[in-house]
Structure formats: structure tokens, C-alpha cells
Amino acid sequence: MSDPLSRIAELPGVSDAVAETRTLVDRLLGHRILRRRSSDVSMESSLRGACASAALEGAEVSMDEIRDGHVYDTRIKGALRIGGELGPLVDTWPQAPRQVLARLHTLAAADAVSADALGRPRLEGERVEDPLDLGPAPGAAAATARLEGLYALLGSRTKVPALVTSALVHGELMAIRPFGWGDGLVARAAERLTLIERGLDPKSLVTSELGHQTLRDEYGPALRGYMGGTPEGVAEWVVYCCRAVRAGAQDSLATCEALKRG
């Protein structure tokens, strides 16, 4: 059977972006401080990623407030819950993506939506938040159908780089916006899960969410290009995601250097 993602991996610019990103992530993974303090870097990455992901949803919160425990915004609380439970979900993700996405939404939206809406795809007519100004989301039926396609894609073991698969997961979830509230939190967490589970970042060191915040001015336009469905738009989205992961890896390298200096 042909690999459904191979055509995307072969689009112009994708292989070079993947290779450049892989080089920087490998440099991070080889940092000497990780021999003793890998868990510290991973924890810092999780906190910084949660802060960045919530900010992309419109939350206003600083790392100092998070460290001091002064967290009141539902978006940052949801992002922190996701960060705290991401590790245990890694092994389940490729086997049961439907259940993992439901769990991610339950964590993200526990303080924001009614109990009956937690973890289930939105119904026709329910409101869809759009903090990135992506435009109208597909109707509920179309969103559910696309979700099924995403589940099938995740169930097929592909040989394309993890960066390509994670970009497609992120892009599809943002295009679908399956839950209506907290979809960005879920999509960015799913991207990170994919990078971990497919071997690019096995210790969850890369602050990919912060990379998207760093490139915030490009995030929405790149997503809209992906949603257009053209080969050029899809390629530009994957290349953009590689750049965001590089920015996240660079941030974690800075954390490693700070720990090295003591």
C-alpha cells in the first residue's frame, strides 16, 4: 500500500526544512546537561509550552504568575492540565487517537464548557471560537467526517518524518476545530504528542507551542494556506511548522545553557 503522506513529504522545501530542524533537535538531545537534568528541562518546556499555547488562545499570563501559582484564566489552567498529563498519553496516542483527543479536550475545557460538552465533537449550531481569525469552521457533520479521516491516518504507520505527520495533525485539527472551544490547545498538544511518540523528541524537551507563539504573525496565515488545500499551501504549512519546532528547540537549548551555568 502507498504511504498517504509521502506526497506531502516530497513537496518543494519540505525535506530541507525537516533536515534543518532535525539537526537542531539532535543538538538539543545531545546537550550534556541532559545527562543529569533531563527532567528539569522537560518540566520547564512543559510550563513554557502551556503559557505559550494559552497566550495563542488569547490568555494574558506570565511565567512568573505560573511559577507563583497565580493562575485564574481558564485557558492557562487547561493548558497546564494538558502539560501535566501529556506523558501518560504518548503510548495511547497511536492506538486510540479518538480517546486521546477526547481526553485532551476534557483537560483543556474542564472550567470552560458544560460537562456534557467535554471530550465530544461539537454539535450543529454550537459556537466555534476563532482566536486566530481562521474564518468559518466546517459544519459539525463535515468536521466529524474529517476527524474519522485523521484517525485513519494516525492508524496507518507511515515512514515519513515525524515533523511531517505532526504538522498534518496540527493543521487538520485547526482546520476542523472539532470541539468549538480549546481547539488550539488540543491541536498544539497533539502536535507535540506526535513529535514525542514518533521519535523526534522522545523526552518532550522541545517547546513547540512557544515556537508557534514566537512566529505568531505567520501562524494564522500559514494555517489559512493549509486550509486552502493547494500543494503550495500545504508545503508552506509544513515548512512553517518545522520553523516553529526549531524555535522551540532553540528555547530549550537556552534552558540547558542556563542550567549549565547554574
C-alpha positions as CSV (number, residue, x, y, z in Angstrom):
1,M,0.0,0.0,0.0
2,S,1.2,3.5,-0.8
3,D,2.1,5.8,2.1
4,P,-0.6,8.5,2.1
5,L,1.8,11.2,3.5
6,S,4.7,10.5,1.1
7,R,3.5,13.0,-1.4
8,I,3.5,15.8,1.2
9,A,7.0,14.9,2.4
10,E,8.1,15.2,-1.3
11,L,6.7,18.7,-1.8
12,P,9.2,21.5,-2.5
13,G,11.1,22.8,0.5
14,V,9.8,20.2,2.9
15,S,12.8,17.8,3.1
16,D,15.2,20.7,3.6
17,A,13.1,22.2,6.4
18,V,12.8,18.7,8.0
19,A,16.6,18.1,7.8
20,E,17.4,21.6,9.3
21,T,15.0,21.1,12.1
22,R,16.2,17.5,12.8
23,T,19.8,18.8,13.1
24,L,18.9,21.4,15.7
25,V,16.7,19.0,17.7
26,D,19.6,16.4,17.7
27,R,21.9,19.1,19.0
28,L,19.4,19.7,21.9
29,L,19.1,16.0,22.6
30,G,22.9,15.7,22.8
31,H,23.4,18.5,25.3
32,R,25.5,17.4,28.3
33,I,23.2,18.9,30.9
34,L,20.5,16.3,30.0
35,R,22.6,13.5,31.5
36,R,21.7,14.9,34.9
37,R,18.8,17.2,34.5
38,S,16.7,16.0,31.6
39,S,13.5,16.1,33.8
40,D,14.2,19.7,34.7
41,V,14.4,20.7,31.1
42,S,11.3,18.7,30.2
43,M,9.3,20.3,33.1
44,E,10.4,23.8,32.1
45,S,9.5,23.1,28.5
46,S,6.0,21.9,29.6
47,L,5.4,25.1,31.6
48,R,6.7,27.4,28.9
49,G,4.7,25.5,26.3
50,A,1.5,25.8,28.3
51,C,2.0,29.5,28.8
52,A,2.6,30.0,25.1
53,S,-0.4,27.8,24.0
54,A,-2.7,29.7,26.3
55,A,-1.5,33.0,25.0
56,L,-2.3,31.9,21.5
57,E,-5.8,31.4,22.7
58,G,-6.0,35.0,24.0
59,A,-4.9,34.5,27.6
60,E,-2.7,37.0,29.3
61,V,-0.4,35.3,31.7
62,S,3.3,35.4,32.5
63,M,5.7,32.7,33.5
64,D,6.2,34.4,36.9
65,E,2.5,34.1,37.6
66,I,2.5,30.5,36.6
67,R,5.5,29.8,38.8
68,D,3.9,31.6,41.7
69,G,0.6,29.6,41.3
70,H,-1.4,32.7,40.4
71,V,-3.4,31.2,37.6
72,Y,-7.1,32.1,37.1
73,D,-7.7,32.2,33.3
74,T,-9.5,29.0,32.1
75,R,-7.2,28.8,29.1
76,I,-4.0,28.7,31.1
77,K,-5.5,26.3,33.6
78,G,-6.5,24.0,30.7
79,A,-3.0,24.2,29.1
80,L,-1.3,23.4,32.4
81,R,-3.6,20.4,32.9
82,I,-2.7,19.1,29.4
83,G,1.0,19.6,30.0
84,G,0.8,17.6,33.2
85,E,-0.8,14.6,31.6
86,L,0.9,14.6,28.2
87,G,3.4,11.9,29.1
88,P,1.0,9.2,30.1
89,L,-0.9,9.7,26.8
90,V,2.0,9.1,24.5
91,D,1.6,5.3,24.2
92,T,-2.1,5.6,23.8
93,W,-2.0,8.2,21.1
94,P,-1.2,5.9,18.1
95,Q,-3.5,3.2,19.3
96,A,-6.6,5.2,20.3
97,P,-6.4,8.8,19.0
98,R,-10.1,9.3,19.4
99,Q,-9.9,8.7,23.1
100,V,-6.7,10.8,23.5
101,L,-8.3,13.8,21.7
102,A,-11.4,13.5,23.9
103,R,-9.1,13.4,27.0
104,L,-7.1,16.4,25.8
105,H,-10.3,18.4,25.3
106,T,-11.6,17.4,28.7
107,L,-8.4,18.6,30.3
108,A,-8.4,21.8,28.2
109,A,-12.0,22.8,28.8
110,A,-12.9,21.5,32.2
111,D,-13.5,25.0,33.5
112,A,-14.9,26.4,30.3
113,V,-17.8,24.3,28.9
114,S,-20.6,22.3,30.3
115,A,-19.9,18.7,31.5
116,D,-21.9,17.2,28.6
117,A,-19.7,19.0,26.0
118,L,-16.4,17.8,27.4
119,G,-14.5,15.5,25.1
120,R,-17.2,15.2,22.5
121,P,-17.2,16.7,19.0
122,R,-19.3,19.8,18.7
123,L,-22.9,19.6,17.6
124,E,-24.5,21.5,14.7
125,G,-25.1,25.1,15.6
126,E,-22.7,25.2,18.6
127,R,-20.3,28.2,18.7
128,V,-16.8,27.8,17.4
129,E,-14.1,30.1,18.9
130,D,-11.7,31.5,16.4
131,P,-8.8,33.3,18.2
132,L,-6.6,33.1,15.1
133,D,-9.2,34.5,12.7
134,L,-9.1,31.5,10.5
135,G,-12.7,32.0,9.3
136,P,-15.7,29.7,9.4
137,A,-15.2,26.2,10.5
138,P,-16.7,23.2,8.7
139,G,-20.2,22.2,9.9
140,A,-20.4,19.5,12.6
141,A,-21.1,16.6,10.2
142,A,-18.2,17.6,7.9
143,A,-15.9,18.0,10.9
144,T,-16.8,14.6,12.2
145,A,-16.1,13.0,8.8
146,R,-12.7,14.7,8.6
147,L,-11.9,13.5,12.1
148,E,-12.5,10.0,11.0
149,G,-10.0,10.5,8.2
150,L,-7.5,11.8,10.7
151,Y,-7.9,8.8,12.9
152,A,-7.3,6.5,9.9
153,L,-4.2,8.5,9.0
154,L,-2.8,8.1,12.5
155,G,-3.6,4.4,12.5
156,S,-1.5,3.9,9.4
157,R,2.2,3.6,10.1
158,T,3.9,6.0,7.8
159,K,7.6,6.2,7.1
160,V,7.6,10.0,6.5
161,P,9.4,12.1,9.1
162,A,7.6,12.9,12.4
163,L,7.7,16.6,11.6
164,V,5.5,16.0,8.5
165,T,3.0,13.9,10.4
166,S,2.8,16.3,13.4
167,A,2.3,19.2,11.0
168,L,-0.6,17.4,9.3
169,V,-2.2,16.5,12.7
170,H,-1.9,20.1,13.9
171,G,-3.2,21.5,10.6
172,E,-6.2,19.2,10.4
173,L,-7.3,19.8,13.9
174,M,-7.1,23.5,13.4
175,A,-9.0,23.3,10.1
176,I,-11.7,21.1,11.7
177,R,-11.9,22.8,15.1
178,P,-13.8,19.7,16.3
179,F,-14.8,20.8,19.8
180,G,-15.5,24.5,19.4
181,W,-13.6,25.7,22.5
182,G,-10.0,25.0,23.2
183,D,-9.2,23.5,19.8
184,G,-5.9,25.3,19.6
185,L,-4.8,23.9,22.9
186,V,-5.7,20.4,21.7
187,A,-4.1,20.8,18.3
188,R,-0.8,22.0,19.7
189,A,-0.8,19.3,22.3
190,A,-1.5,16.7,19.6
191,E,1.4,18.0,17.5
192,R,3.7,17.7,20.5
193,L,2.4,14.2,21.3
194,T,3.2,13.2,17.7
195,L,6.7,14.5,17.9
196,I,7.3,12.6,21.1
197,E,5.6,9.3,20.0
198,R,7.2,9.2,16.6
199,G,10.7,9.7,18.0
200,L,11.8,13.2,17.1
201,D,11.6,14.4,20.7
202,P,11.3,11.3,22.9
203,K,11.9,13.2,26.2
204,S,9.5,16.0,25.5
205,L,12.1,18.7,25.5
206,V,11.1,20.8,22.6
207,T,8.8,23.7,23.4
208,S,6.9,23.6,20.1
209,E,4.0,25.7,21.4
210,L,6.4,28.5,22.2
211,G,7.7,28.3,18.6
212,H,4.2,29.0,17.3
213,Q,3.9,31.9,19.7
214,T,7.3,33.2,18.5
215,L,6.1,33.1,14.9
216,R,2.6,34.2,15.8
217,D,2.3,36.7,12.9
218,E,2.9,33.8,10.5
219,Y,0.8,31.2,12.3
220,G,-2.7,32.2,11.1
221,P,-1.7,32.9,7.5
222,A,0.2,29.6,7.3
223,L,-2.9,27.8,8.6
224,R,-5.2,29.5,6.1
225,G,-2.8,28.4,3.4
226,Y,-3.0,24.8,4.6
227,M,-6.8,25.1,4.8
228,G,-6.9,26.1,1.1
229,G,-5.7,22.6,0.2
230,T,-3.2,23.5,-2.5
231,P,0.1,21.7,-2.7
232,E,1.8,25.1,-2.2
233,G,-0.3,25.9,0.9
234,V,0.3,22.5,2.5
235,A,4.1,22.7,1.8
236,E,4.3,26.2,3.3
237,W,2.4,25.0,6.4
238,V,4.8,22.0,6.9
239,V,7.8,24.3,6.4
240,Y,6.3,26.8,8.8
241,C,5.8,24.1,11.5
242,C,9.4,23.0,11.1
243,R,10.5,26.5,11.8
244,A,8.3,26.7,14.9
245,V,9.8,23.4,16.2
246,R,13.2,24.9,15.6
247,A,12.3,28.0,17.6
248,G,11.0,25.7,20.4
249,A,14.2,23.6,20.3
250,Q,16.3,26.8,20.4
251,D,14.4,27.9,23.5
252,S,15.1,24.6,25.2
253,L,18.8,24.9,24.3
254,A,18.8,28.2,26.1
255,T,17.3,26.5,29.1
256,C,20.0,23.9,29.0
257,E,22.7,26.5,28.9
258,A,21.1,28.4,31.8
259,L,21.1,25.2,33.9
260,K,24.7,24.5,32.9
261,R,25.7,28.0,34.2
262,G,23.9,27.2,37.4
